[in-house]
Amino acid sequence: MLQGFAIIVGLGLIGVTLVDGFCTVVLPRRVRRAFRLTGAFYRFTWSLFAAAGRRIGNGARREEYLSVYGPLSFLTLLVCWALFLIAGFGLLQWAAAPSMRLEELASAIYTSASALFMLTADVHQNTFSRWLVTIEAGVGFGFLGLVVGYLPVLYQSYSSREVRISLLDARAGSPPSAGELVLRQSKNPDKVEKQLADWEEWMAELLEEHLSYPMLAYFRSQHQNQSWLAALTAMLDATVLVALGSDGDLKRQAQLTFAIGRHALVDLATVFRAKPQVPPEDRLPSSHLGELCTALGDAKSCLQVDRVSPEKLAALRGMYEPYAYSLSVHFLFALPEWRPKSSRDDNWLATSEEHNNAKFAVSDPFRD
């Protein structure tokens, strides 16, 4: 009876761990997927980590603390996988023992750990035990090789994501805003169209990378006033303005960029179980919209601001803002303003002292 229970539990632990590792590292992720160990791990650990982060008053220290979670959580996940494998094979080794006494369990666990890390295991009770050691050594070799091959891919995806966010600094401010982006870039319609096409590709890459490697979403940007969510939302804001205030090829490109951007927000909200929520405060009151349209007209923008209808704008915003806000609450990322209420220097203009004492951190709205 006890032997059968140990075998079932051991095989279950090994099976769950191998399937979870395969789905996390190798198998391209689907938007909806059945329960997995990795998902439960990230939901539990992030809730604890974020709760502690909200209690840190200083924005720079809070962002430094939260930035540790992404890499640390992945390393912790690897440790959890290893422990599950050791426990699973250890139970099988214990089941192979002639008497299955409780004091023999520690020896079985030691044998399992030695085999997984390809050390010399000195406990070989019988032929079945020796075969278990051989199998576990092979699994350990493949497991470590998979991890080593996975890390460069993860950091390459992170680097690719952050390059575009850094380029947005001089184009849309820090943190980015649709108003600044359109004011700085909208005099030449061809250049605006090219910008939107480039960001369409970035949004598609962001969706693919964050679906395949959801832990990448927890890796925060290198500047405390930037985030991938702020960049994505600011670009969606800009595409809405351009789509309503233009025609022809520029309008079509804005619509295409909007489509993939909304697709990314909805799918990511589904993956992270972030139910859409209407933002408690209107990000673009009618008075601010009027000021923005006036500024665009004064700047001789290529957009026809008289075509920007508040009703149509509100309808388009309602298609993505609830998902953006739910993700902002989950990740402690502030959504960008349509146009900054106060002047903030771009990151490239800041001094080293100003970088250390930045006026704004993306997690500020969520502190206790």
Residue, then its C-alpha position, 0 to 999 in steps of 0.5 A: m500500500l505504502q509502496g504504491f502510494a510512493i510510486i504514484v506520488g513520485l511519478g506524478l511529481i516527475g510528470v507535472t515537473l517535466v510537462d510544466g518545464f516543457c510547456t514553459v520553455v519549449l512549447p509556444r504558449r497558447v492564450r488559454r491553457a489548462f492549469r500549470l505549475t508555473g502559472a500558479f507559482y507566478r500568481f502566488t509569488w508576485s502577489l506577495f512581492a507586489a504587496a511588499g513593494r507597495r509599502i516602499g514610499n520612495g519611487a526609486r527604491r520601490e522600482e529597484y526592489l520590483s525590478v529584482y522580481g523578474p530574474l529572481s522569480f525565474l531562478t526560484l522557479l528553476v529551483c522549484w523544478a529541481l526540488f520536485l524532480i528530486a522529490g519524485f525520483g527520491l520517492l521512487q528510490w524509496a519504493a525500491a527499498p526492500s523495507m521502506r523504513l522511514e529512515e531510508l527516505a533521507s537516503a533515497i532523497y540523497t541518491s536522487a539529488s546526487a543523480l540529478f546533479m550528476l554526482t556519484a550516488d553511493v546508494h544502489q540497492n538493486t537493479f531498479s534503483r540503478w536504472l532510476v539513477t541512470i534515468e534521473a542523470g539523463v533527465g538532469f543533464g537535459f534539464l540543465g541544458l534546457v535552462v542554459g539554452y533558455l536564458p540567452v533567448l529570454y534576455q535577447s527578447y528583453s533587449s529587443r523589447e527595451v530598444r524600442i522603448s528607449l527610442l520612444d524617449a526622444r519621440a514621446g517624452s519620459p514617460p511617453s505620451a500620445g500628445e507629445l508623440v503626435l506633436r513631435q512627429s506629425k508634421n510629415p505624414d510619410k514619417v508618421e506612417k513609417q513610425l506606426a508601421d515600425w511600432e506595429e511590428w514591435m507590438a506583434e513581437l511583444l505579443e509573441e514574446h510575452l505569450s511564449y515567455p510570460m515571465l518576461a512581462y515581469f522584467r521592468s524597464q531600465h528607467q523607472n519612468q518607463s515600462w512596456l505597458a506605458a509604451l504600448t498604451a501611448m502608441l495606442d492612444a496615438t494611433v486613435l488620434v491619427a486614425l480619426g484625424s487623417d485619411g488615405d494610407l496614413k489612416r489605414q496604417a493607424q488602423l492596422t497598428f491599433a488592431i495589433g495593439r489592442h490584440a496584444l492588450v486583450d491577449l495579455a490580459t487573458v494570460f495574466r487573468a486581469k479582468p478589464q476594468v474601467p479606469p477610475e479617472d478619465r485619462l482625457p477629459s474634454s477640456h484636455l482634448g480641446e487643449l491637445c487639438t489646439a496645440l496640434g493645430d498651432a503646430k501645423s500638424c498633418l492631422q485634421v483635428d476638426r475630424v477628431s470627434p469626442e464620441k468616436l474617440a471615446a468609443l475607440r478608447g473603450m476598446y482597449e483602456p479597460y484592458a490596459y488599466s487591468l494590466s497596470v494594476h497587476f504589474l504596478f505600471a502607471l498608464p501614461e497621460w495623453r499629455p503631461k500635466s507638468s514639464r518633465d525632461d526626457n531621459w536623455l536630457a537628465t543628469s546623473e543626479e536627476h536619474n537618481n532622484a527622478k520625479f516619477a516612477v511607474s509604480d507611484p500610483f499604486r503605493d500604499 
